[in-house]
């Protein structure tokens, strides 16, 4: 296990969120206790074409460390080229998006749409891992459809490819963000693989964070939508884990 992955044990990470996890938001989250932040998801195709809009998503600063960069795409060669470009900027991690449920992403067979094509999943994972020396992580869902939850297969492929950590959102693509995240399959995955597993989905309070870690046995957690409007959630999660109680509320000046 790489040092950065082991350093994240038990900690809360800021999940990639389109239109949210830009540089200013990441810096706020870091100031309020976030251990690692991810960029918004970045198109591999846009990156290799050096699109100005795509390159803007890579904007960072010396204070924005450690930083994970998330890529999405459906072509193993393009994903590998984009990862190699990103690796030149010395990120802590490169993450592969196989969880986004948005139509515009799934319509190009990227994001969670990839879960329908397991051979392509394996090709992408292997191509990206072989292209870079940076630790590569994978963020995904339980499956494409409620009747086809193939997270166990995806997890086995990820481990075989050398993925450094697996983040699992506790919903299928069909669910989008409806209903409640299910953690039972994440617990099963954790019990069957050796690589670190990060749990994601519906972590909105320090108490929920502690309960989800206990239920799943996950190594770390990723918080996305739960941090919108309350980036101090990272501070509260950290304090609650150490002391078993909530910290004093932040003053307006501290927020």
C-alpha positions in Angstrom: 0.0 0.0 0.0 1.4 3.4 -0.9 2.1 5.9 1.9 -0.7 8.3 0.8 -3.3 5.5 0.9 -2.2 4.2 4.3 -2.1 7.8 5.6 -5.8 8.1 4.8 -6.9 5.3 7.0 -10.0 6.2 8.9 -10.2 9.7 7.5 -12.8 11.6 5.6 -12.1 12.6 2.0 -13.9 15.1 -0.3 -15.5 13.2 -3.1 -15.4 14.6 -6.7 -18.6 16.7 -7.4 -19.2 18.2 -10.8 -19.7 22.0 -10.4 -18.8 21.9 -6.7 -15.3 20.7 -5.9 -13.4 23.5 -7.6 -10.3 25.0 -6.0 -12.0 27.5 -3.7 -14.3 24.8 -2.3 -11.4 22.5 -1.8 -9.4 25.1 0.1 -12.4 25.7 2.4 -12.8 22.0 3.0 -9.1 21.6 3.8 -9.2 24.5 6.3 -12.1 22.7 8.0 -10.4 19.3 8.4 -10.6 17.5 5.0 -7.7 15.0 4.7 -7.7 14.8 0.8 -9.7 16.5 -1.9 -10.5 15.4 -5.4 -11.0 17.7 -8.4 -14.3 17.7 -10.3 -14.4 14.8 -12.8 -12.3 15.6 -15.9 -12.9 14.4 -19.4 -10.0 12.3 -20.7 -10.9 13.2 -24.2 -11.0 16.9 -23.4 -7.6 16.6 -21.6 -5.7 15.0 -24.5 -7.2 17.6 -26.8 -5.9 20.3 -24.4 -9.3 21.9 -24.2 -9.0 25.2 -22.3 -12.2 24.4 -20.3 -11.0 21.0 -19.4 -7.6 22.2 -18.3 -9.3 24.7 -16.0 -10.5 21.8 -13.9 -6.8 21.1 -13.1 -6.3 24.5 -11.5 -4.7 24.1 -8.1 -2.4 25.9 -5.7 0.4 24.9 -3.2 -2.1 24.7 -0.4 -4.3 22.3 -2.4 -2.5 19.1 -1.3 -2.8 16.2 -1.2 -4.9 16.3 -4.3 -6.6 13.5 -6.3 -7.5 14.0 -9.9 -10.6 12.2 -11.3 -10.8 11.2 -14.9 -13.7 9.8 -16.9 -13.8 8.2 -20.3 -14.5 5.0 -22.2 -11.4 4.4 -24.3 -8.5 2.7 -22.5 -5.9 4.3 -24.7 -7.3 7.8 -24.2 -7.7 7.2 -20.4 -4.0 6.1 -20.2 -2.8 9.1 -22.2 -4.8 11.5 -20.0 -3.6 9.8 -16.9 0.0 10.2 -18.0 -0.6 13.9 -18.6 -2.1 14.3 -15.2 0.8 12.3 -13.5 3.2 15.0 -14.8 1.6 17.4 -12.3 2.4 15.1 -9.4 -1.1 14.5 -7.9 -1.4 12.3 -4.9 -3.8 10.0 -6.7 -5.5 9.5 -10.1 -9.1 8.3 -9.8 -11.1 6.6 -12.4 -14.8 7.5 -12.5 -17.1 4.5 -13.0 -19.9 5.9 -10.8 -21.3 9.1 -12.4 -25.0 8.5 -13.3 -25.5 11.7 -15.3 -27.0 11.1 -18.8 -24.4 13.2 -20.6 -21.7 11.0 -19.2 -23.5 7.7 -19.5 -24.6 8.5 -23.1 -20.9 8.4 -24.1 -20.6 5.0 -22.3 -18.5 6.5 -19.5 -19.1 6.8 -15.8 -21.5 4.2 -14.4 -22.4 3.1 -17.9 -19.1 1.2 -18.0 -20.5 -1.2 -15.4 -22.5 -2.8 -18.2 -19.3 -3.8 -20.0 -17.0 -5.7 -17.7 -14.3 -6.5 -20.2 -14.0 -2.8 -21.0 -13.8 -2.0 -17.3 -10.8 -4.4 -17.0 -9.1 -2.9 -20.1 -9.4 0.7 -18.7 -8.2 -0.3 -15.2 -5.2 -2.1 -16.6 -4.3 0.6 -19.1 -4.4 3.4 -16.6 -2.5 1.6 -13.9 0.3 0.6 -16.4 0.5 4.2 -17.7 1.5 5.9 -14.5 3.5 5.5 -11.3 1.0 7.5 -9.3 -1.5 5.4 -7.2 -4.7 4.8 -9.1 -8.0 4.6 -7.4 -11.5 3.6 -8.7 -14.8 5.2 -7.7 -17.9 3.2 -8.7 -21.4 2.0 -7.7 -23.0 -1.2 -6.7 -23.9 -1.9 -10.3 -25.8 -0.5 -13.3 -29.2 -1.8 -12.4 -30.9 -2.9 -9.2 -31.2 -6.4 -10.7 -27.6 -6.5 -11.7 -25.3 -5.5 -8.9 -21.9 -6.6 -10.1 -19.7 -4.7 -7.6 -18.0 -8.0 -6.5 -16.8 -8.6 -10.1 -15.7 -5.0 -10.5 -13.8 -5.2 -7.2 -12.0 -8.4 -8.2 -11.0 -6.7 -11.5 -9.8 -3.6 -9.7 -7.6 -5.6 -7.3 -6.2 -7.7 -10.1 -5.3 -4.6 -12.0 -3.4 -3.0 -9.1 -6.0 -0.4 -8.1 -4.7 1.2 -4.9 -8.1 1.8 -3.3 -11.8 1.2 -4.2 -14.5 3.8 -3.4 -18.0 2.5 -3.6 -21.2 4.6 -3.6 -24.0 2.5 -2.1 -26.4 2.8 -4.9 -26.9 1.5 -8.4 -27.0 3.8 -11.5 -30.7 3.2 -11.8 -31.2 4.7 -8.3 -29.3 7.8 -9.2 -29.4 9.6 -5.8 -32.9 8.4 -4.8 -33.7 6.3 -1.7 -31.0 5.5 0.8 -27.5 4.2 0.2 -27.1 0.5 1.0 -24.0 -0.5 2.8 -24.3 -4.3 3.1 -22.7 -5.0 -0.3 -19.9 -2.6 0.5 -19.3 -4.6 3.7 -19.2 -7.8 1.7 -16.7 -6.4 -0.8 -14.5 -5.2 2.1 -14.4 -8.7 3.5 -13.4 -10.3 0.2 -10.6 -8.0 -1.0 -7.2 -7.0 0.4 -7.1 -3.5 -1.1 -8.5 -0.6 0.9 -12.2 0.1 0.5 -13.7 3.6 0.9 -17.4 4.0 1.6 -19.5 6.7 -0.1 -23.1 7.8 0.0 -25.4 9.6 2.5 -22.7 10.5 5.0 -24.2 13.7 6.4 -23.2 13.8 10.0 -20.4 12.7 12.3 -22.7 10.1 13.9 -23.6 8.7 10.5 -19.9 8.6 9.5 -19.0 6.6 12.6 -21.9 4.2 12.1 -21.2 3.6 8.4 -17.5 2.9 9.1 -18.4 0.4 11.8 -21.1 -1.3 9.6 -18.9 -1.6 6.5 -15.5 -2.1 8.0 -14.4 0.4 5.3 -10.9 1.9 5.6 -12.0 5.5 4.9 -15.0 7.4 3.7 -15.7 9.8 0.9 -18.1 12.7 1.5 -19.7 14.4 -1.4 -23.2 16.0 -1.3 -23.1 15.8 2.5 -20.4 18.5 2.6 -22.4 20.9 0.4 -23.5 23.8 2.6 -21.6 22.4 5.6 -17.9 22.0 4.7 -17.2 22.0 8.4 -18.6 18.4 8.4 -15.0 17.2 7.9 -14.0 19.0 11.1 -16.9 17.5 13.0 -16.3 14.0 11.7 -12.7 14.1 12.8 -13.5 15.5 16.3 -16.3 13.0 16.9 -14.1 10.1 15.9 -11.5 11.2 18.4 -13.7 12.2 21.3 -17.1 10.6 20.8 -18.9 13.9 21.0 -19.6 16.8 18.8 -17.3 19.9 18.9 -18.5 23.4 19.7 -20.2 25.0 16.8 -18.1 27.3 14.7 -18.6 31.0 15.1 -19.7 33.1 12.2 -16.2 34.5 11.9 -14.7 31.0 11.7 -17.2 29.8 9.0 
